[in-house]
Amino acid sequence: MRYFLLPLFLLSIILTITPVKADDRSQIINQKSELESIQKEVKRSREHLDSLKIEEIATQKQISDIDQRITTNQKVIKRLNKQLSKVREGISDVEKELENNQDRLDLTRRRYLGDIRQFYSRAVHLSQVSLWETPLAEVERSRQSRYLAALASFETANIDMAATSVAQTSDRLDQLTDEKKQVASLKKNKEVATALEESRKHKEEKSLESLHRAKMVEGDRMLTLQQASKEIERVIARLENERRQRTNRNLPIGPSVFATLKGQLVCPYRGKIVVPFGFTIDPVTRLESFSPGITIEGRPSGPVVAVAGGSVAYVGNLRGYGNFVIINHDGQYYTTYGGLGKIAISQGEYLPTETVLAAANKDGLVKFELRFGREPLDPVKWIKIDAF
């Protein structure tokens, strides 16, 4: 994305040091027009940067709000876990109580049945008593029968009480079981909500990271534009001064020899093309940008050479690109070389084809452009097919 800015800066310099068809006043007008264009771009870049900052703040607030909701949900889940643990303990206690009550009911029923059997056994025995038994023995047997009947009635009451306890305990168990289901359902809902919030947070964090990168790119872009704007202002001032001091030196431009070399140029730097000419979409910011040249990745510190003969129009440095060189081939075609290390040639020097301009930087990335006046051309169409 930054590479789009380089031609504006380079072109402004080319116009100051190479012969063109227009006169000095025309050059100054062009430079001022270029300056206005860059200043507008600086303004748009600043507005874009401000919008990115606003969006960044909004995204940070979104993340903060999500964090609060996640924290609240986690507290609720923690409370529900404690409640669920207590309910489970209560269910365990009630189940034990229900088991004890059931055992007591069973025991009472067995005791009651035993008393009933004993009562009927006595009754049968009494029906078989002989007529000549003493009255006292008959009274004793009658008293025992009444006792057994009272005991049976007592055990019946015990059975009723035990059965009531079992029923009450069973109801409590059902209530606790229902409460357990409700609490477990609430917990599950909160866990699902928390998982969704964490997913949203992850998405917002990725968005924030992209905004950070886009903001850094836009900041660098604006700084580069501002630097180009200052350079053009300096060039305009110099042109104004030179126009007042010199006579008209416009020279006619004949047919271009360089144009006949299309498809025959040597490769400026051995490697592979990692940024092609034309429109591309940045994989990080997802923004579309135009590359007026190509970027070649090759051997670090490898030689960078002139693709054809010409005079060195400019040697300079631009933030984000390092050292770069412009070669004027015939006053109509220009080639630029960026990402250079220490430059081995001087401004104004005439260079034959394949002259070593400099060594590439340690990152092994060289930016190369080919222009017809202001118009960028696809370098791949001009360089030999097998040159790379």
N, C-alpha and C positions, 0 to 999 in steps of 0.2 A: 504494500500500500504506500509506503514511504517513497518507493522508487518512482512513483508517478511525478514527484516534485522535482526531480533532478533536471529534466529537460528545460523547464522554465528558467532555472538558474543558469544552466549552461548556454542556452540560446541567447540570453541577455549579454553574456560575455562575448560570444561569437560575433555579435553585431558590432562590438566595439573594436575588434581587432582584425576583421576581414573585410575585403572590398565587396560592396554590394551595389546594386543598381541605383537605389534611392540616394538622395543627397543627405547631408548631415542633419538637416531639419527633419527629414523623414525618419532618420534613425532615432532622433530624440522623441518624435511622436510615437514611434513604435515602442520605444523603451517605456515611455509614460503609460501607454496603453497596457503594456505588459505589467507594469507596476500596479496599475489600477486593478487589473485582473487578479494579481496575487493578493493585493490588499482585501479584495472581496472574498477571496478564498480563505484568507486569514480570519475574516469576520465569520464566515460560515463554519470554519473549523472551531472557532471559539464558541459559537452557539451550539455546535454539536457536542463539544466538550462539556459545556454547561448542562446540556440535556442529559448527557451520560452521568454527570455528577448527581443530578436530581433523581435519575432512575436508580443510581447506586444507593442513594440515601433511602429511597422508597423500598428497595429490595432488602436493605439492612433492617428496616423497620418490620418488613414482612417476616424476616427470619427471627427477629426479636419477639414478635407476636406469636409466632409458631412455637418458639422456645417456651414462652409463658404457658401456652396451652399444653404443651408436652409436660411441663413441670406440674401443672395443675392435675392433669390426667394421671401422672405418676403418683401424686399424693393420694388421689382418689383410689387408685389401684392398691396402693399400700394399705389404705384404710379398709378397703373391701377384703383384702387378704387377711387382715386381722379379724374382721367380722366373720369371714368364712371359716377361719381357724376356730373361733369361739363356737360357731354353729356346729362345726364338726365335733368339737369336744362335747357340746351339749347333746348331740345325737348319740355319741358313744355312751355318755352317762345314762341317757334315757333308755337306750337299748339294753344296758345292763339292768337298769331298774325294771324294765318290762320283762326281762328274762327272770328276775327274782320274783316279781309279782305273779308271773305265769307258773313258776315253780311252787309258790305258796298256794295258788289256786288249785293246782293239781294235788298238792299234799292235802289240802282241806277237803277236796272231793274224795280222795281215797279214804281219809279218816271218816268222813260222813258215810260213805258206803260201808265201811267196816262196822260203824255203829248200827246202821240199818240191818245188816246181816245178823249182828248179835241180838238186836231187838226181836227180829222175827224168829230167831232160834229159841229165844226165851219164851216167846209166845207159843211156839209149837210144844215146847217142853211143858208149859203150864196146862196145855190142853190134854196132856197125857197123865196128869197127876191123879193119884187114886183118891177115892172118897174118904178113906179113913185117916188122911194126913191131918196133923194138928192145925188149928186155926192160926197159931203163931207162924207156922211155916207158910201158910197161905198169905198172910200179911206181908211177910218178908219178900215173897215173890212179887207181890203187887207193888211194893215199894221199889224194887229193882226195875220193874217194868216202867214205872213212872220216871225213874232216873234216866233210863235209856232213851225214853221219849223226849225228855227235856234236853238231854245231850245231843240228840239228833237235831232238835230245833235250834240249839246253839250253833252247831256246825253248819246248819243251813244259813244262818245269819253270817257266819264267817265266810262261807262260799260267796254270798252276795257281796260282801265287802271286798273280797279278793277280786271278784269279777269286775266290780266297779273300778278298783285300782288299775286293773289290766286295761280296761277301756279308756280311762283317763290318760294313762301312760301312752297308750297307742295313739290317742289324739295328739298329745304333745309331740310324739315322734313324727306324726304326719305334718304338723305345723313346722317343726324344725326342718324336715325334709323339703317342704315347700320354700321355706326361707333360704335354705341352702341353694336351691335351684335359682331363686331370684337373685341372690348375691352373686352366684357364679355367672348368671347371664349378664348382670351389670358389669362384672369384672371383664368378661369377654368383650362386651361392647366398648368398654374403655380401652382395652388392649388393642382392639381393631382401630379405634379412633387415634390412638397414640401411634400405631404403625403408619397410618395414613399421614399423620402430621409429620412424622419423621421422613416419610417419602417426599412430602412437599418441601420440607426443610432441605433435604438433599438436592432437590431440583432447584430451589432458590439459591442455594450455595453455589451450584454449578453456574447459574445465571449470573451471580455476583462475581464469580471468578472470570467469566467471559467479559463482564462489564469492566473489571479491573484491567484486563488485557486491552480491551478496546479503548479505554481511557488513556492508558499508557501510549498506545499507538497514535491516538489522536493528539495527545500532548506532544509527542515527538514530531508529528506531522506539522502541527502549528508552529513549533519552534523552528523547524526547517524552513517553513514558509516565511516566517519573520526574518530569518537569516537571509533568504533569497531576496526579500523585499528591501532590506538594508543594502545588500550588494547592488541591486538595481538602482537604488537611489544614488549610491556612490557613482555608478557608471553614468547615470544621467547627468550628474554634476560635472563629471569629467568630459562628457560629450559636449555639453554646453560650453565649457571652457575651450575645448579643442576647436569647436566650430567657429568661435570668435577669433581664434588665432591662426587658422590655416585657410588656404584656398581650396576650391573644389578639386578633389582628387578622384572623383568617380571614374572608373575605367570600364570599358565594355567587356562583357564576359562572353567568350567564344563557346563553341561546342564542348561538352564535358567528355573528357577522356575516361574519367572514372565510371561513367554510365556504361561504357563498353565492357567493364569488368564484372558485370552481374553474373553470378554463378561461378566466378573464378577467384574470388578473394580467398586469401589464406585464413586459417583459423586464428583468432587473436590469443586463444588460450586453450590448451588441450584439456578435455574433460567432458562432462555430460551436462546438458541443459536442464536446470532444475526449476527455472522460472521462464516460461515461454513468452513470446511476444503476443500482445493483445490483452483481451479482457480475461480475468481469472477471478475465482472466488477464494478469499482467504479461508483456510480450514479452521482457523481459530475464531476470528471475528465474524465469519460468514458474510463479509461485505464484499461486493464486487469492486474491483479496481482494474485500472488499465496499466499495463506495463509497456512502455514505448521501446523496450529493448529486451535482451535476454540476460539471464544470469547463468554463468557456467561454473560448475563445481569441478575442480581439478586438484592437482597435487599442490599442497601448501608450498608457498615460495617458488612455484614454477614460473617460467618466463612468460611475460605478456608482450606480444609483438604487434607492430603496426600492420594492418591488413592490406595496406597499399601505400604507395609513396605520397608524401604531402608535407606541409609545414605545420609545426606545432603552434596551434592557435592559442592554447591556454594550458597552464599547469597550475593546479590549485588543490584545495581541500574543502570538502563539504561534510558537515556533521552527519554522521550515520553512514557515510560512504568512504571515508578516508581520502587518500590521495586519488586524483583523477586527472586525465589528460584529454584534450580535444585536438584532433588533427583536421586541418582544413585541406581538402584534397584538390579542389579547383575553384574555390569560391562558391560552389553550389552544394557539394556533398561534404558532410562532416561525419567523423566517427568519434565516439567518446568511450573512454575506458575507466571504469571505477573499481574500487576495492584493491588499490595498488599499495605496495610497500614503498620502499625508497625509490624515487623516480630517477632514472638514469639519463634523461634528456632535458633540454632547456627550451623555454618558450622562444619562438621565432626560428628555431632550428629546422632545416629541411631533412626529412627522414626517408631513406629508401624503404621499399617493401621488406617486411619481416625484421625491421630494426627492433631490438629489445627496448621497450619503454621502461619497464620495471619488473620486479618480482611480485607475484601475487602475495596478498596477506597470508597470515598463518591459518586463517579459516578456509583458504582455498576457494573463495567465492569472488568471481570477477563479473562486473556488470558491463555489458557492451551494447552500444546503440549505434544506429546508422540513420542519418537524416539527410533529406533533400530540402535544404533551407530549414523551414520550421516543421516540415512534415516527417514524422517518424516512419521508417520502413522496416519490414521484417528482415533482420539480418540473415536468417536461415536461407532465405531465397537468394542471397548474394554470395554466401560462402560456399566453397566447394563441398559437394555432398559428403565426400569421405574425409573431410578436414578434421572432424571431431574424433 
